[in-house]
Amino acid sequence: MTSVRNRNKYNELQKSKEQREVKSKGTSSPNRSLPLRVLSRSVVIFSLLIIVYFSSKNEKFITFARQSDLLAGKGLTVECSAEYSKEVDKYEGCAPKECRRYITDKIISVREAEELLQIAIKGLKLGGSSGGASILDLHSGALSKGQQFVNIYKLNSMKNLFTQSDFNTYRVIKDKIKFAIAHHFDVDPTKIYLTHPTFFSEITPKKAITIHDEYWHPHVDKETYKSFHYTSLLYLSDYNLDFKGGRFVFMDEKQNSTIEPKKARLSVFTSGGENLHYVEKVTSGVRYAVTISFTCDKNFAVEDPSTEKYNM
């Protein structure tokens, strides 16, 4: 009898021990796997951080001027191209102390930009390219119409389209830009001259029809327009508000610098190979700007537009 009780007690002890071992195994398994899960997640996070780091190191674009910024002035000095330096050095008082690009939102007021925009719209609504890019040149009278250009000063239907007040507005803004260039590039304002072509541009998402609609190709202004030595762009509409796409991009060896257009924002730069650039395709809306260019060569100078053009 004693022997039976001892065996039963022994069996209960063994059963209790086995239950403790099973319980112990059941609770220890997650504990042993927990470090593995933590390690695995750490490896994933670390890998992502490495990818983000090297992606940022290899980033090819920086935003030089955002639409939301209000810039008193922001500049960047670049090394003048050999061809540009060789040419401008011939013109005393016109060669820049340094080649650069300069952005400001303070020289032209929003009200002045609005006035220019209304002048541009007034002329462009009578023309319009079949493709996505239209221009209006107040100096030559060139206006995009269909797949060609017409001269607004030669068409009776466009006589008296612009008033002397319109041209006075244009002249005042042109002079402000001229003196801004003289100041920021340390040149004599009497040694730089308004040149051609100088034009309003209207860009839409329409498909390009002719080569004149393909505004997005990288180019150097001095190679496209022999007369240019200083280029200015005054934006008359807002990126991401009036249109999407259409940012201006400077192309540099290590990274590209983008400018987001903003109404009344002025961008000025030397026109040589040091400032290779392009405009992104506009994907929606309408982008308005005016290009006003200056030369060191008096032979390429043009007079301010006026109502006298209508009597030519």
Secondary structure, DSSP 8 states (H G I E B T S, - for coil): -HHHHHHHHHHHHHHHHHHHHHHHHHHHHHHHHHHHHHHHHHHHHHHHHHHHHHHHHT--EEEEE-TT---S-EEEEE---HHHHHHHTTSTTTS-SSEEEEEESSSS-HHHHHHHHHHHHHHHTT-EESSSEEEE-TTT-EEEEETEEEETTT-GGGTT-S-HHHHHHHHHHHHHHHHHHHHHTT--GGG-EEBS--EEEEE-S----SGGG-TTS-B-HHHH-TT-SEEEEEE-S-BTTTEEE--EEE--SS-EEEE---TT-EEEEE-SGGG-EEE--EEEE-EEEEEEEEES-GGGB-----GGGGG-
